[in-house]
Amino acid sequence: MFPLTRLGIGAFIIIVVISTSLRTTASELRSIQANSNQMPAGSLSNGVLNINLEIQQADWFPQADTGPSMKVFAFGERGTSPQIPGPMIRVPEGTKIHATVRNLLSVAAKLHGMHSRPGRADDTLTIEPGETREVSFDACVPGTYFYWADTGAEVWNGFPVKDDSQLSGAFIIDPAAGSPPDRVFVIGIWRDQPSPDQSFDVPVINGKSWPYTERLTYTPGEVVRWRWLNPTNLTHPMHMHGSYYRVDSRGNGETDTIYPEAQRRMVVTEALTFGNTMTTYWVPERSGRWLFHCHTLAHITPDIMFLRKTDDGHETHSSHQHEMTGLVMGIDVLPKAGEVAQKTPIKPKHKLDLVVGKITTAGVTTKGYKLVGKRIPSAPFSCPGPPIVLTQGEPVAIRIRNQLDEPTAVHWHGIELDSFYDGVPGWSGDVMRTTPLIDPGKSFEVRFAPPRAGTFIYHTHMKDLSQLTSGLYGPLIVLPPGEKFDSDIDKIFILTRYGKRKDGGMLLNGTNHPAELQWRTGQDYRLRLINIGANNTFKLALNQDGNPVTWTSHAKDGADLPPAQVVSSLASLSLSPGETYDFSFRPEHAGKLELRVDNPAFKETITQAIVVSAHSALSH
C-alpha cells in the first residue's frame, strides 16, 4: 500500500453536498471503482436532475483490481462505491440540476464547475469538513465540460497534483434533440511531486492504466465519436496509430467551441492542453489492432511510473513486449460479420534497407539509422536517421535490420497501412499474425503504399524512453507523383531532446549548434516541422532582423489543411510530441532570419541562423 499525502481536490459542475467524517477508519472505506462513463449519474425526472455526491478517501487500484493500490480522494454517489473519474453528469440542455455533496474528508474542499455553462472559472463552492452543501443551476449551452475539486494542497498549472488529483468528473450537456452515440474518456494523472520533470506518475484513462484500460471494438466503416476531457495539470498529445481522426470541437471546461465544417481538421496527434476538452470523429478503414495514446513518453512508459514496482521490488506492469503503460487505449477493428480479413500482398515498386546500429563519437555511444538501397550512396549511421523519401501511392518494401545488441521496432508515425506493419511488437496485427520484436541480428520487412503526400516520422516503438532519446527517429517525407525532393528549398526541422528526463539537452536536426543556412530572396521554401521529443512541447518562432515574419500554413500531421485553414499568420507555433506541421515561406528582403526554438520546461533555447541573400547562393 502506498501512502497518501494531503493534496487538493477540485470540483466543478452542479450541486454538491460534502460531508466530512474525521473518524472514518480504513475498514469503513469502500474501494474506488473505475468509471467507464457509460451511465449518467443521478435521477432525471420532469426536467430535473437530482444527484447526491460524496467526497471521501478510499483505496484506488489503477492497474489490476488485485494489483497495488493507493489511498486518494474520490467522488461517488451517496450509498455506492466512489469512482474515478467521478460520476458522470449528462443531461439535455434546459435541465435543472440539483446536487448535494457530502464531504467525508478531514479537510475542506473547493468545488469548481458546478454552475451553468458558459460560466466563470472563479465560480466555486467551499465545503468544510463534515459539511453538506446544495447547489442548483440550469444546464444551458450544449457541450463537453467537467467538474473538479481541490483541497488547497500542491498544484501545477492550476490543477491538483496528488491526493485530490482524481477529484473530477464529466459534465455533458446534450442538445434537446439528443446527440449521436459517443463515448466519454477522462484523463487522470497522480504525481508524487509537482514538478513533471522529476515526478513519478500514475496516469489513467477512466480510472485505469494500460494494459488494464478498456479495450474498444469496432468494424471498418463504423462511425466513432469520442469526448476527451483533460482535467489534469499537463498537456497530452493524443496520437492515433494507422489512421486520422477529426477534431470537431475544443473546450476549456467552462466553454466549448464546436467547429463549423470548414474549421474541422484531420490529425494524427492532437495536443489536449491541461484543463481542456475535445470531441473527435473517426471512421476506421482497416481491420486490425491499433493504439490511441498520449505521445508524452512519461505518460506511457513503465520507467517512471509510481506503481512500477511493488514494495518487494517486483514489476507490476504487464510483460507485453511493447512495454507500454499509462495513457493507452487498445482498439480492435474486426472484419464485418460474414467477412474474412484478407490481406492482399503488396508488390513493392521500391526496396530499401533501414539499418539500426550504434554511433560512437568522442567516446559517447548513441543509436541511429542508415539507409541502404540501389540508388542510395553509402553513408554512416546518423541521428536523426536519414530522410526516407517516398512517392504517394507507390508501394515500398523496407527491411529493418537490427545491428544493436537489444531488440527494437519501428513505428511509421502517421502512415495509413496494415496493422501488422504498424510497428508495436506483441500488439499490432490481428489474430492470425502479430508484429514481432526485431531481435539483435534479425530483420523484419514492412510493406505499404503511402496514400497521401506529407510530412511523417519513423521512430522506435520498443523501450521508447531509452531508445528514442538515444537517437532512433527520423523524418519520412511522401511526395506527390512526379515531384522530386529538393533539399535546397524543402527544409526539415526535427526537434527532440537526448536523455530521459532533466539529463541531456534539446536538439535541432541532431545538434544543439546548427550550422548557418543560406537562403535567397523570392524563393518559396517549404518548412517541415517535426517534434519527436520524449516529453516536451516546444515553442517556435521565425524572425527576421528581430521581427516576426509571416508564413502560410499547409498541413498538419501530413494531412493537407482544408482551404479555409490555409492562411497566412505570424510565424510562431507550439509543437507537442508527435506533431508535424508544414508551412511555406518566401523571404522578400535580404537580411538575417532566425528560427528560434524554446523549451519552456527546462528554459532551453536553440537558434537556427539563416542568411537571406539577393543572389542564388544556397546552402545544402
C-alpha positions as CSV (number, residue, x, y, z in Angstrom):
1,M,0.0,0.0,0.0
2,F,1.4,3.4,-0.9
3,P,0.9,6.3,1.5
4,L,-1.4,9.2,0.6
5,T,-0.2,12.7,1.3
6,R,-2.6,15.6,1.8
7,L,-3.4,17.3,-1.5
8,G,-6.0,19.4,-3.1
9,I,-9.2,18.3,-4.7
10,G,-11.1,20.3,-7.2
11,A,-14.7,20.1,-8.3
12,F,-16.8,22.0,-10.7
13,I,-20.3,21.4,-12.0
14,I,-23.7,21.0,-10.5
15,I,-24.9,20.9,-6.9
16,V,-22.7,19.3,-4.3
17,V,-23.1,18.4,-0.7
18,I,-19.9,17.5,1.1
19,S,-19.8,15.9,4.5
20,T,-16.6,15.2,6.2
21,S,-16.1,12.5,8.8
22,L,-12.9,12.9,10.8
23,R,-13.3,9.4,12.3
24,T,-13.6,7.3,9.2
25,T,-11.5,4.2,9.5
26,A,-9.8,2.2,6.8
27,S,-12.2,-0.7,7.4
28,E,-15.1,1.6,6.6
29,L,-13.8,2.7,3.2
30,R,-15.1,1.2,0.1
31,S,-12.6,0.5,-2.8
32,I,-12.7,3.0,-5.6
33,Q,-14.3,1.7,-8.8
34,A,-13.1,2.6,-12.4
35,N,-15.9,4.6,-14.1
36,S,-16.3,3.8,-17.8
37,N,-18.6,6.9,-18.2
38,Q,-21.3,4.9,-20.0
39,M,-24.1,5.6,-17.4
40,P,-25.2,9.0,-16.2
41,A,-25.5,9.6,-12.5
42,G,-28.4,10.8,-10.5
43,S,-32.1,10.7,-11.2
44,L,-33.7,12.6,-14.0
45,S,-37.4,13.3,-13.9
46,N,-39.6,16.0,-15.3
47,G,-36.6,18.1,-16.5
48,V,-34.8,18.0,-13.1
49,L,-31.7,16.0,-12.3
50,N,-31.2,15.2,-8.6
51,I,-27.8,13.9,-7.7
52,N,-26.2,13.2,-4.3
53,L,-22.4,13.1,-4.2
54,E,-19.9,12.4,-1.6
55,I,-16.2,13.1,-1.4
56,Q,-14.1,10.6,0.5
57,Q,-10.8,8.9,0.8
58,A,-10.5,5.2,-0.3
59,D,-8.3,2.6,-1.9
60,W,-7.7,3.0,-5.6
61,F,-6.4,0.2,-7.9
62,P,-5.2,2.0,-11.1
63,Q,-3.9,-1.3,-12.6
64,A,-5.5,-4.7,-11.9
65,D,-8.2,-4.9,-9.3
66,T,-6.0,-7.2,-7.4
67,G,-2.8,-5.2,-8.0
68,P,-1.1,-2.4,-6.0
69,S,-3.4,0.3,-4.5
70,M,-3.1,3.7,-3.0
71,K,-5.3,6.0,-1.0
72,V,-6.7,9.0,-2.8
73,F,-9.8,11.3,-2.7
74,A,-12.7,10.5,-5.0
75,F,-16.2,11.4,-5.8
76,G,-19.1,9.0,-5.5
77,E,-22.8,8.8,-5.4
78,R,-24.1,8.5,-1.9
79,G,-24.6,4.9,-0.8
80,T,-22.3,3.5,-3.6
81,S,-18.6,3.0,-4.1
82,P,-16.6,6.1,-5.0
83,Q,-15.5,6.3,-8.6
84,I,-12.5,7.5,-10.7
85,P,-13.4,9.6,-12.6
86,G,-16.3,10.9,-10.6
87,P,-19.9,10.1,-11.5
88,M,-20.8,11.4,-15.0
89,I,-23.4,14.2,-15.1
90,R,-25.1,14.0,-18.5
91,V,-28.4,15.8,-19.2
92,P,-30.3,17.5,-22.1
93,E,-30.0,21.3,-22.4
94,G,-32.5,23.1,-20.3
95,T,-32.3,20.5,-17.4
96,K,-32.5,21.9,-13.9
97,I,-29.7,20.3,-11.8
98,H,-30.0,20.0,-8.1
99,A,-27.0,18.4,-6.4
100,T,-26.0,17.8,-2.8
101,V,-22.4,16.9,-1.8
102,R,-21.3,15.4,1.5
103,N,-17.7,15.7,2.5
104,L,-16.1,12.7,4.2
105,L,-12.7,14.2,4.3
106,S,-10.8,15.8,7.2
107,V,-10.0,18.9,5.0
108,A,-12.1,21.4,3.3
109,A,-12.8,21.0,-0.4
110,K,-13.3,23.7,-3.0
111,L,-15.7,22.7,-5.8
112,H,-15.2,24.1,-9.3
113,G,-17.6,24.0,-12.3
114,M,-20.9,23.3,-10.6
115,H,-22.7,26.0,-12.5
116,S,-24.4,26.9,-15.8
117,R,-22.4,26.9,-19.0
118,P,-20.8,29.1,-20.2
119,G,-19.6,30.0,-16.8
120,R,-16.7,31.5,-14.9
121,A,-13.7,29.6,-13.6
122,D,-13.8,31.5,-10.3
123,D,-17.4,30.4,-9.6
124,T,-16.5,28.0,-6.8
125,L,-18.1,26.5,-3.7
126,T,-16.1,25.7,-0.5
127,I,-17.4,22.8,1.6
128,E,-15.9,22.4,5.1
129,P,-15.1,19.1,6.7
130,G,-18.4,17.4,7.8
131,E,-20.5,19.9,5.9
132,T,-23.2,19.2,3.3
133,R,-23.9,21.8,0.7
134,E,-26.6,22.1,-2.0
135,V,-26.4,23.7,-5.4
136,S,-29.0,24.3,-8.1
137,F,-28.4,25.6,-11.7
138,D,-29.5,25.2,-15.3
139,A,-27.8,23.1,-18.0
140,C,-27.7,25.7,-20.7
141,V,-25.3,25.5,-23.7
142,P,-24.7,22.0,-25.1
143,G,-21.1,20.9,-24.9
144,T,-18.4,18.8,-23.2
145,Y,-17.4,20.1,-19.7
146,F,-16.2,18.8,-16.4
147,Y,-16.3,19.5,-12.7
148,W,-13.4,19.1,-10.2
149,A,-12.3,19.9,-6.7
150,D,-9.2,20.8,-4.8
151,T,-8.2,20.7,-1.1
152,G,-5.7,23.6,-1.1
153,A,-2.6,21.3,-1.4
154,E,0.0,21.2,-4.2
155,V,-1.0,22.2,-7.7
156,W,0.7,22.5,-11.1
157,N,-0.8,24.7,-13.9
158,G,-3.7,25.4,-11.5
159,F,-4.8,21.8,-11.0
160,P,-4.2,19.3,-8.2
161,V,-1.2,17.0,-8.2
162,K,-1.6,14.2,-5.6
163,D,-4.3,13.1,-3.2
164,D,-7.0,15.3,-4.8
165,S,-5.8,14.9,-8.4
166,Q,-8.6,12.4,-9.2
167,L,-11.4,14.6,-8.0
168,S,-13.0,15.3,-11.4
169,G,-15.9,14.1,-13.4
170,A,-17.5,14.6,-16.8
171,F,-20.4,17.0,-17.3
172,I,-22.0,16.6,-20.7
173,I,-24.9,18.8,-21.9
174,D,-26.6,17.3,-24.9
175,P,-28.8,19.2,-27.4
176,A,-32.5,19.0,-26.8
177,A,-32.8,16.7,-29.9
178,G,-30.1,14.4,-28.5
179,S,-26.5,13.6,-29.5
180,P,-25.3,10.8,-31.8
181,P,-23.9,7.8,-29.8
182,D,-20.5,8.6,-28.3
183,R,-18.0,7.6,-25.6
184,V,-16.6,9.8,-22.8
185,F,-13.0,9.4,-21.6
186,V,-11.5,11.3,-18.7
187,I,-7.7,11.5,-18.3
188,G,-6.2,11.4,-14.8
189,I,-2.7,12.0,-13.5
190,W,-1.5,11.4,-9.9
191,R,2.1,12.5,-9.2
192,D,4.3,12.2,-6.2
193,Q,5.6,15.8,-6.6
194,P,4.5,18.9,-8.6
195,S,7.5,19.2,-11.0
196,P,6.7,17.0,-14.0
197,D,10.4,16.6,-14.9
198,Q,11.1,14.9,-11.6
199,S,7.8,13.2,-10.6
200,F,6.8,9.6,-10.7
201,D,3.3,9.4,-12.1
202,V,0.1,7.3,-12.2
203,P,-1.6,8.2,-15.5
204,V,-5.0,6.7,-16.2
205,I,-7.9,6.8,-18.6
206,N,-11.3,6.4,-17.0
207,G,-9.5,5.3,-13.8
208,K,-7.3,2.6,-15.3
209,S,-3.7,2.4,-16.6
210,W,-2.8,0.3,-19.7
211,P,-2.9,-2.7,-20.1
212,Y,-5.9,-2.5,-17.8
213,T,-7.7,0.3,-19.7
214,E,-10.9,-0.7,-21.6
215,R,-10.4,-2.4,-25.0
216,L,-12.6,-0.9,-27.7
217,T,-14.0,-2.9,-30.6
218,Y,-15.3,-1.5,-33.9
219,T,-15.7,-2.6,-37.5
220,P,-14.5,-0.9,-40.7
221,G,-16.7,2.0,-41.8
222,E,-18.3,2.4,-38.3
223,V,-18.7,6.0,-37.2
224,V,-16.9,6.5,-33.9
225,R,-17.4,9.6,-31.8
226,W,-15.3,10.3,-28.6
227,R,-15.3,13.1,-26.0
228,W,-11.9,13.5,-24.3
229,L,-11.6,15.5,-21.1
230,N,-8.3,16.6,-19.6
231,P,-8.8,17.9,-16.0
232,T,-5.1,17.3,-15.3
233,N,-2.2,19.7,-14.9
234,L,-0.3,18.5,-18.0
235,T,-0.8,18.6,-21.8
236,H,-1.4,15.2,-23.5
237,P,-0.7,14.9,-27.3
238,M,-3.2,12.2,-28.2
239,H,-1.9,10.0,-31.0
240,M,-3.8,7.6,-33.3
241,H,-2.0,4.7,-34.9
242,G,-2.7,3.9,-38.6
243,S,-5.3,6.5,-39.5
244,Y,-6.5,10.0,-39.0
245,Y,-9.3,11.3,-36.7
246,R,-11.2,14.6,-37.0
247,V,-11.3,17.3,-34.3
248,D,-14.9,18.7,-34.1
249,S,-14.7,20.8,-31.0
250,R,-12.3,22.2,-28.4
251,G,-13.2,23.5,-24.9
252,N,-11.7,24.6,-21.6
253,G,-14.1,23.2,-19.1
254,E,-16.2,26.4,-19.0
255,T,-16.9,26.9,-22.7
256,D,-16.9,24.6,-25.7
257,T,-16.4,25.7,-29.2
258,I,-18.0,23.4,-31.8
259,Y,-16.2,24.0,-35.1
260,P,-18.1,24.6,-38.3
261,E,-17.2,22.2,-41.1
262,A,-14.6,24.5,-42.6
263,Q,-12.6,24.7,-39.4
264,R,-12.5,21.0,-38.5
265,R,-9.2,19.3,-39.0
266,M,-7.8,15.8,-39.6
267,V,-5.0,14.9,-37.3
268,V,-2.8,12.0,-36.2
269,T,-1.8,13.8,-33.0
270,E,-3.8,16.5,-31.2
271,A,-2.3,18.3,-28.1
272,L,-5.0,18.2,-25.4
273,T,-3.9,21.1,-23.2
274,F,-4.3,20.9,-19.4
275,G,-7.9,21.8,-18.4
276,N,-9.1,21.3,-22.0
277,T,-11.6,19.1,-23.8
278,M,-12.1,17.9,-27.3
279,T,-14.7,15.9,-29.3
280,T,-13.5,13.7,-32.2
281,Y,-14.9,11.8,-35.1
282,W,-13.2,8.7,-36.5
283,V,-14.1,6.1,-39.2
284,P,-11.8,3.1,-39.1
285,E,-10.9,1.9,-42.6
286,R,-8.8,-1.2,-41.8
287,S,-9.3,-4.2,-39.6
288,G,-6.5,-5.0,-37.1
289,R,-5.3,-3.9,-33.7
290,W,-4.5,-0.2,-33.2
291,L,-3.4,2.1,-30.3
292,F,-4.6,5.5,-29.3
293,H,-2.3,7.0,-26.7
294,C,-0.6,10.1,-25.3
295,H,2.7,10.8,-27.1
296,T,4.4,12.1,-23.9
297,L,6.6,9.2,-23.1
298,A,6.5,9.9,-19.4
299,H,2.8,9.0,-19.5
300,I,3.1,5.7,-21.4
301,T,6.4,4.1,-20.3
302,P,6.9,1.9,-17.2
303,D,10.3,3.5,-16.5
304,I,8.9,6.5,-14.5
305,M,5.6,5.1,-13.2
306,F,5.0,5.4,-9.5
307,L,3.3,2.0,-9.4
308,R,6.0,0.4,-11.5
309,K,7.2,-1.8,-8.6
310,T,5.6,-3.3,-5.5
311,D,7.2,-3.0,-2.1
312,D,9.1,-6.2,-2.7
313,G,10.6,-4.8,-5.9
314,H,8.7,-6.9,-8.4
315,E,7.4,-5.4,-11.6
316,T,3.7,-4.8,-11.6
317,H,3.1,-3.8,-15.2
318,S,2.2,-6.3,-17.9
319,S,5.1,-8.1,-19.7
320,H,3.6,-7.1,-23.1
321,Q,6.5,-6.9,-25.5
322,H,5.8,-3.3,-26.4
323,E,6.4,-2.3,-22.7
324,M,3.8,0.4,-22.5
325,T,1.6,1.5,-19.7
326,G,-0.4,4.5,-18.7
327,L,-2.5,6.6,-21.1
328,V,-3.0,4.0,-23.8
329,M,-6.2,2.6,-25.3
330,G,-6.2,-0.6,-27.3
331,I,-8.6,-0.8,-30.3
332,D,-9.7,-3.9,-32.2
333,V,-11.2,-3.2,-35.6
334,L,-12.8,-6.5,-36.5
335,P,-14.0,-7.6,-40.0
336,K,-17.7,-7.1,-40.6
337,A,-19.9,-10.1,-39.8
338,G,-19.5,-12.7,-42.5
339,E,-16.3,-11.2,-43.9
340,V,-12.9,-12.7,-43.7
341,A,-9.9,-10.3,-43.1
342,Q,-7.8,-10.9,-46.2
343,K,-4.6,-9.1,-46.8
344,T,-3.7,-8.5,-50.5
345,P,0.1,-8.9,-50.8
346,I,1.7,-5.6,-51.8
347,K,4.2,-6.0,-54.6
348,P,6.8,-3.3,-54.0
349,K,8.0,-0.9,-56.6
350,H,10.9,0.1,-54.5
351,K,13.0,-1.7,-51.9
352,L,15.1,-0.2,-49.1
353,D,17.0,-1.4,-46.1
354,L,16.8,0.6,-42.9
355,V,19.7,-0.5,-40.7
356,V,19.7,0.2,-36.9
357,G,23.0,0.5,-35.2
358,K,25.3,2.3,-32.8
359,I,27.1,5.6,-33.3
360,T,30.3,6.3,-31.2
361,T,31.6,9.8,-31.2
362,A,34.3,11.1,-28.9
363,G,33.8,8.0,-26.7
364,V,30.0,8.6,-26.4
365,T,27.7,5.9,-27.8
366,T,24.3,6.7,-29.2
367,K,22.0,4.9,-31.7
368,G,20.9,5.8,-35.2
369,Y,19.7,4.6,-38.6
370,K,21.2,4.4,-42.1
371,L,19.5,3.6,-45.4
372,V,20.8,1.1,-47.9
373,G,19.4,0.8,-51.4
374,K,20.4,0.5,-55.1
375,R,20.4,4.3,-55.7
376,I,21.4,5.4,-52.2
377,P,25.0,6.5,-51.6
378,S,26.8,4.7,-48.8
379,A,26.5,6.7,-45.6
380,P,27.2,6.1,-41.9
381,F,24.6,5.8,-39.1
382,S,23.1,9.1,-38.2
383,C,20.9,10.7,-35.6
384,P,18.3,11.7,-36.6
385,G,18.0,9.0,-39.2
386,P,18.2,10.0,-42.9
387,P,15.1,11.3,-44.6
388,I,13.1,8.4,-46.1
389,V,11.6,10.0,-49.3
390,L,8.7,8.1,-50.9
391,T,6.1,8.8,-53.5
392,Q,2.4,8.9,-52.9
393,G,0.7,5.6,-54.0
394,E,3.9,3.8,-54.9
395,P,4.3,0.5,-52.9
396,V,7.6,0.2,-51.0
397,A,9.3,-2.6,-49.0
398,I,11.5,-1.5,-46.2
399,R,13.6,-4.2,-44.5
400,I,14.6,-3.2,-40.9
401,R,17.9,-4.8,-40.0
402,N,18.8,-4.7,-36.3
403,Q,22.6,-4.4,-35.6
404,L,22.0,-3.4,-32.0
405,D,22.6,-5.7,-29.0
406,E,19.0,-5.2,-27.9
407,P,15.5,-5.8,-29.6
408,T,13.9,-2.9,-31.4
409,A,10.9,-2.0,-33.6
410,V,9.9,0.8,-36.0
411,H,6.6,2.6,-36.0
412,W,5.6,4.5,-39.1
413,H,4.0,7.5,-37.4
414,G,1.1,8.9,-39.4
415,I,1.2,6.4,-42.2
416,E,-2.0,4.6,-43.1
417,L,-1.1,1.0,-43.5
418,D,-2.0,-2.6,-42.5
419,S,-1.9,-3.1,-38.7
420,F,0.7,-5.9,-39.0
421,Y,3.3,-3.3,-40.2
422,D,2.4,-0.6,-37.7
423,G,5.3,-1.5,-35.5
424,V,4.1,-2.2,-32.0
425,P,5.6,-5.6,-31.1
426,G,3.2,-8.0,-29.4
427,W,0.1,-5.9,-30.4
428,S,0.0,-4.7,-34.0
429,G,-1.7,-7.2,-36.4
430,D,-4.6,-9.5,-35.8
431,V,-5.5,-13.0,-34.5
432,M,-3.6,-14.5,-37.5
433,R,-0.3,-12.7,-37.0
434,T,1.3,-10.2,-34.6
435,T,4.2,-7.9,-35.2
436,P,7.3,-9.4,-33.8
437,L,10.2,-7.8,-31.9
438,I,13.2,-7.4,-34.2
439,D,15.9,-9.1,-32.1
440,P,19.6,-8.4,-32.5
441,G,20.9,-9.7,-35.8
442,K,17.4,-10.2,-37.1
443,S,15.3,-8.3,-39.7
444,F,11.6,-7.5,-40.4
445,E,10.2,-6.3,-43.7
446,V,7.4,-3.7,-43.8
447,R,5.3,-3.1,-46.9
448,F,2.9,-0.2,-47.6
449,A,1.8,2.2,-50.2
450,P,1.5,5.7,-48.6
451,P,-1.9,7.0,-49.6
452,R,-1.2,10.7,-49.1
453,A,1.7,13.1,-49.5
454,G,3.0,14.9,-46.4
455,T,5.5,15.0,-43.5
456,F,5.6,11.9,-41.3
457,I,8.0,10.3,-38.8
458,Y,9.6,6.9,-38.3
459,H,10.8,6.0,-34.8
460,T,11.3,3.2,-32.4
461,H,8.4,1.7,-30.5
462,M,10.4,-0.5,-28.2
463,K,11.8,0.7,-24.9
464,D,10.6,4.1,-26.1
465,L,12.1,6.3,-23.5
466,S,15.6,5.0,-23.7
467,Q,15.8,4.1,-27.4
468,L,14.1,7.2,-28.8
469,T,16.1,9.7,-26.7
470,S,19.3,8.0,-27.8
471,G,18.6,8.7,-31.4
472,L,16.1,6.2,-33.0
473,Y,13.9,8.6,-35.0
474,G,13.9,10.2,-38.4
475,P,11.8,12.1,-41.0
476,L,9.6,10.3,-43.5
477,I,8.6,12.5,-46.5
478,V,6.0,11.4,-49.0
479,L,5.8,13.5,-52.2
480,P,3.1,13.7,-54.8
481,P,3.7,11.7,-58.0
482,G,6.2,13.4,-60.3
483,E,7.8,15.6,-57.6
484,K,11.4,15.3,-56.6
485,F,12.8,16.2,-53.1
486,D,15.0,19.3,-53.3
487,S,16.9,19.8,-50.1
488,D,17.8,23.4,-51.1
489,I,14.2,24.5,-50.7
490,D,12.5,21.7,-48.8
491,K,13.7,22.2,-45.2
492,I,13.2,19.6,-42.5
493,F,13.5,20.8,-38.9
494,I,13.2,17.9,-36.4
495,L,13.2,18.7,-32.7
496,T,13.9,16.4,-29.8
497,R,15.9,16.0,-26.6
498,Y,18.5,13.4,-25.7
499,G,18.4,12.0,-22.2
500,K,15.4,10.6,-20.3
501,R,14.4,13.4,-18.0
502,K,16.3,16.5,-17.0
503,D,19.6,15.0,-18.2
504,G,20.6,15.7,-21.7
505,G,19.5,18.7,-23.8
506,M,17.5,20.0,-26.7
507,L,18.5,19.1,-30.3
508,L,17.6,20.6,-33.7
509,N,18.3,18.2,-36.5
510,G,20.6,16.2,-34.2
511,T,22.7,19.1,-32.8
512,N,22.5,21.9,-30.3
513,H,24.6,24.2,-32.6
514,P,23.1,24.0,-36.1
515,A,25.2,25.4,-38.9
516,E,24.1,28.6,-40.6
517,L,21.8,28.3,-43.6
518,Q,21.9,30.3,-46.8
519,W,18.6,31.2,-48.4
520,R,17.7,33.6,-51.2
521,T,15.0,36.3,-51.7
522,G,12.0,35.5,-53.9
523,Q,12.3,31.7,-53.3
524,D,9.4,29.7,-51.8
525,Y,10.6,27.4,-49.0
526,R,8.6,24.6,-47.5
527,L,9.3,24.2,-43.8
528,R,8.6,20.7,-42.4
529,L,8.4,21.0,-38.6
530,I,8.6,17.8,-36.5
531,N,8.6,17.3,-32.7
532,I,9.6,13.7,-31.8
533,G,10.9,14.7,-28.4
534,A,10.1,12.4,-25.5
535,N,8.1,14.8,-23.2
536,N,8.3,18.4,-24.1
537,T,6.3,20.9,-26.1
538,F,8.5,23.4,-28.0
539,K,7.8,27.0,-28.9
540,L,8.9,28.0,-32.4
541,A,9.2,31.4,-34.0
542,L,10.7,32.6,-37.3
543,N,12.0,36.2,-37.1
544,Q,13.8,38.5,-39.5
545,D,16.0,41.2,-38.0
546,G,14.2,40.7,-34.7
547,N,10.7,41.0,-36.1
548,P,8.3,38.1,-36.8
549,V,7.8,37.1,-40.4
550,T,4.6,35.8,-42.0
551,W,4.3,32.2,-43.2
552,T,1.4,30.2,-44.7
553,S,0.1,27.0,-43.1
554,H,-0.4,24.0,-45.4
555,A,-0.6,20.7,-43.5
556,K,-0.9,19.1,-40.0
557,D,0.4,15.6,-39.3
558,G,0.8,15.0,-43.1
559,A,-2.8,15.9,-43.9
560,D,-3.4,18.9,-46.2
561,L,-5.5,21.5,-44.5
562,P,-8.9,22.5,-45.8
563,P,-8.8,25.6,-48.0
564,A,-10.3,27.8,-45.2
565,Q,-7.4,26.9,-42.9
566,V,-4.6,27.6,-45.4
567,V,-3.9,31.1,-44.1
568,S,-1.0,33.4,-43.5
569,S,-0.1,34.3,-40.0
570,L,2.8,35.5,-37.8
571,A,5.4,32.7,-37.7
572,S,5.0,31.3,-34.2
573,L,3.9,27.8,-33.1
574,S,3.6,25.4,-30.2
575,L,4.7,21.9,-31.3
576,S,3.9,19.0,-29.0
577,P,5.5,15.5,-29.2
578,G,4.3,13.5,-32.2
579,E,3.1,16.5,-34.1
580,T,4.2,17.7,-37.6
581,Y,3.3,20.9,-39.4
582,D,4.1,22.2,-42.9
583,F,4.4,25.9,-43.7
584,S,5.6,27.8,-46.7
585,F,7.7,31.0,-46.5
586,R,9.1,33.4,-49.1
587,P,11.8,35.8,-47.9
588,E,11.3,39.1,-49.7
589,H,14.2,41.0,-48.2
590,A,17.8,40.2,-47.7
591,G,19.0,40.1,-44.2
592,K,19.2,37.7,-41.3
593,L,16.5,35.2,-40.3
594,E,16.4,33.3,-37.0
595,L,14.4,30.2,-36.3
596,R,14.2,30.2,-32.5
597,V,13.1,27.1,-30.6
598,D,12.4,27.3,-26.9
599,N,11.7,24.5,-24.4
600,P,9.9,26.3,-21.5
601,A,10.1,23.2,-19.3
602,F,13.9,23.5,-19.0
603,K,14.4,27.1,-20.1
604,E,16.4,25.8,-23.1
605,T,16.8,27.7,-26.4
606,I,18.3,26.7,-29.8
607,T,18.6,29.2,-32.6
608,Q,19.0,28.4,-36.3
609,A,20.7,31.2,-38.1
610,I,19.6,31.9,-41.7
611,V,21.2,34.4,-44.0
612,V,19.0,35.6,-46.8
613,S,20.8,36.9,-49.9
614,A,19.6,38.6,-53.0
615,H,21.6,36.1,-55.1
616,S,21.3,32.4,-55.8
617,A,23.8,31.0,-53.3
618,L,22.2,28.2,-51.4
619,S,23.2,26.0,-48.5
620,H,22.9,22.3,-48.8
